[in-house]
Amino acid sequence: MIPYTPSPTIHDTLIIGGGPGGLTAAIYLRRFRRNIILVDKGNSRLGWIPVTHNYPGFPDGVHGQELLDKLRDQLKRYEGEVIEGEVTRLVREDGCFVAAYEGGEIRARTVLLATGIADTGMPIEKFLEAVACGAVRLCPVCDGFDVLDQKIAVVTSDTNPVGHALFMRTFSADVTLFERTRTALVDPADRERLSSAGIRYVTSPLQGVTMSERMTPVMHTEDGESWHSDVLYPMLGETARSDLAVALGARAAACMELEVDDHQQTTVEGLYAIGDVAKGLNQISVAAGQAAVAATRIHNVLPHHFRDRPA
């Protein structure tokens, strides 16, 4: 690592991603008086959330974009800012990281990735509008309580075909699981689990989803049937946006989520990952906690930056 000398050209930390994890890490590092730069391309999934009720400190809930705005305002108080852009390449060069983005090159002693995940898609009419009004939801852990006793539709996934439907049975007696492939993902043992839980299982593959006049989901299956529900969880999986780290040799697990140690460092020294891009539970509060852990570790491993005596 390059010996510490305050420099306008070499940052202590480059943070890639301006969601709740990246912004929290930036706040911590600025409070540690570290020279950082945060680059964000503006695709945080938090901005889609109409209201979250399980993030601490907001008893009436908080809109996702409002939470992002509050975190940005908090960062500004410590003279931090968010640079709009996308980092397209990350390499090691002369003992530091070099990132390429639209504005040129950024050099940093350490890098913290908070790049999130990309959801696997399926045909859903008016997808963003449906998410905004709560007709389509992406996180049972986050908002299962918010759909108590509603008609809930869930879609099978490759890695956990019936788990999400069983999870949602906690919140409603009316849960329907839709198959999405002609080769059934649900085996006989899982069918028995669904039956025992009182979950309806539709075997005809789901072809697409439209929205009713009152913006509720209508599932259309291959056999020509249409099924109405109050809310849909299209649990088709996701892929972590970990390409930059993998290209540097970082080890990834299932869904390309990065493996990290107890301090959120990847298998590449000096490269940290937090939030949904890292292996673990995908939650706003988890990302914030990981940000605190990673930022503190980064500060402690960087060369000391002692404050001068006041004049």
ABEGO torsion letter per residue (X at the ends): XBBBBBBAABBABBBBEABAAAAAAAAAAAAAGBBBBBBBAGABAAAABABBAABBGBAAEBBAAAAAAAAAAAAAAAGBBBBBEBBABBBBBGGBBBBBBAAEBBBBABBBBBAEBBBBBBBBBGAAAAAAAGABBABAAAAAAAABGBBBBBBBBAABAAAAAAAAAAABABBBBBBABABBABBAAAAAAAAAAGBBBBABBBAEBBBBAAGBBBBBBAAGBBBBBABBBBBAEBBBBAAAAAAAGBBBBBGGBBBBBAAGBBABBGBBBBEAABBEBBBAAAAAAAAAAAAAAAAAABBBBBBBBBX
